[in-house]
Amino acid sequence: MSSSSFHTVTIAGGTGTLGYYVSEAFLNDGSYKVKILRKKPENENEKANLLASKGAEIVYADYNQKDDLLKALKGTDVFVSTLSGSSDLYDIQCQFLEAAKEVGVKRFIPSEFGGEYKLGTHVFTDQKAKFREELEKSGLEYTYIYNGLFQEYFAYFGFDIKNKEVTFYTDGNAKISSTCMPDIAKYTVESLKIPEARNATIRVAGATLSINEYLQKFEEATGSKWKIIEDKEVRHRFQNQIDPIPSLFDDFKVVAIENGVFEKNDNKKFSFTPRPVTEAINALVKQAQ
Ligand SMILES: NC(=O)c1ccc[n+]([C@@H]2O[C@H](COP(=O)([O-])OP(=O)(O)OC[C@H]3O[C@@H](n4cnc5c(N)ncnc54)[C@H](OP(=O)(O)O)[C@@H]3O)[C@@H](O)[C@H]2O)c1
């Protein structure tokens, strides 16, 4: 399918954390009609208003009403889901898929945007893995975008800038791929122009470094030595219900870190170079001051 047959892109969750960047990138590209799909009841928000002012059409649907979804998706060539990785992601994306098939969507980019997780890895990521099976059965073209960790989320993954300490959930020499959200958005848009992205997995990375190497960059950015807290037992404690039992979210951090590395990536298939990770780290340090 050539990029010239893609005219209208509908983005579900386009006002979300990642979704906003993806919506903006499609608008900036200038070659697409961009629709932002939001769930009813209608409620204006700042990001939706901003995207509308940049030319996006905001459409609302009750995701449980097929007719409503069909109306909202009519005319869509590419459907992008940047919905949050919530517990109902599988069900909602299946509803999107059913409507997408009926209105003749040509390509479906589901909400992946992290590491590659096989079915059975974690309750959160199983929502995504189960949906991939449905998507592949549907016959619609698809692209999976994997980008490792969001660089804007380093704090969530253990880097505490304020207290200048890092929690190691795994070995410090373990490598992790990471990408900033504006670049993930650009990769998503450009994937439509890359023939190898059709029915394929695209792996991109702004950086692939060991945790120790990321730490060194945080130390350089803050001009001080950081304290290392070793907490490599989280997964073990979670799985074996040992006190203090970590939360599902803490367990997921470990899963994300352990599944967040690409030895090879597809960066070279794209026209741009991702932003250096030091820029993302410097920005985070500045924000924390
Ligand atoms: N690699 C990483 O480090 C990393 C980090 C965070 C997230 N992610 C992944 O990136 C993707 C996007 O996540 P995000 O954090 O950007 O999402 P988000 O901001 O939490 O949510 C995106 C949008 O989804 C819609 N939404 C949320 N909950 C919903 C529900 N229960 N039913 C229907 N719609 C709902 C909302 O849109 P409306 O209000 O407009 O309807 C929301 O703005 C997910 O796949 C997530 O797993 C990856």
The ligand as a Gaussian input file, in Angstrom:
#p B3LYP/6-31G(d) Opt

LIG

0 1
 N        7.253000       2.981000      26.841000
 C        6.892000       3.670000      27.894000
 O        7.722000       4.059000      28.749000
 C        5.444000       4.050000      28.061000
 C        5.074000       4.930000      29.089000
 C        3.715000       5.291000      29.189000
 C        2.785000       4.779000      28.286000
 N        3.206000       3.903000      27.307000
 C        2.237000       3.361000      26.321000
 O        1.862000       4.416000      25.421000
 C        0.487000       4.269000      25.040000
 C       -0.268000       5.567000      25.364000
 O       -0.231000       5.767000      26.773000
 P       -0.472000       7.217000      27.431000
 O        0.137000       7.174000      28.785000
 O       -0.048000       8.275000      26.472000
 O       -2.049000       7.221000      27.564000
 P       -2.958000       8.233000      28.433000
 O       -2.440000       9.610000      28.292000
 O       -3.116000       7.678000      29.826000
 O       -4.381000       8.065000      27.736000
 C       -4.565000       8.338000      26.359000
 C       -6.046000       8.562000      26.084000
 O       -6.757000       7.344000      26.158000
 C       -8.125000       7.638000      26.422000
 N       -8.526000       6.736000      27.512000
 C       -7.915000       6.544000      28.682000
 N       -8.551000       5.609000      29.415000
 C       -9.600000       5.190000      28.675000
 C      -10.641000       4.256000      28.876000
 N      -10.736000       3.532000      29.996000
 N      -11.550000       4.108000      27.903000
 C      -11.463000       4.804000      26.759000
 N      -10.509000       5.712000      26.523000
 C       -9.596000       5.917000      27.460000
 C       -8.235000       9.127000      26.795000
 O       -8.691000       9.829000      25.639000
 P      -10.033000      10.707000      25.567000
 O      -10.272000      11.290000      26.909000
 O       -9.713000      11.730000      24.514000
 O      -11.119000       9.799000      25.092000
 C       -6.772000       9.473000      27.049000
 O       -6.455000      10.796000      26.771000
 C       -0.016000       3.007000      25.772000
 O        0.117000       1.903000      24.933000
 C        0.946000       2.888000      26.952000
 O        1.054000       1.559000      27.429000
 C        4.500000       3.552000      27.173000

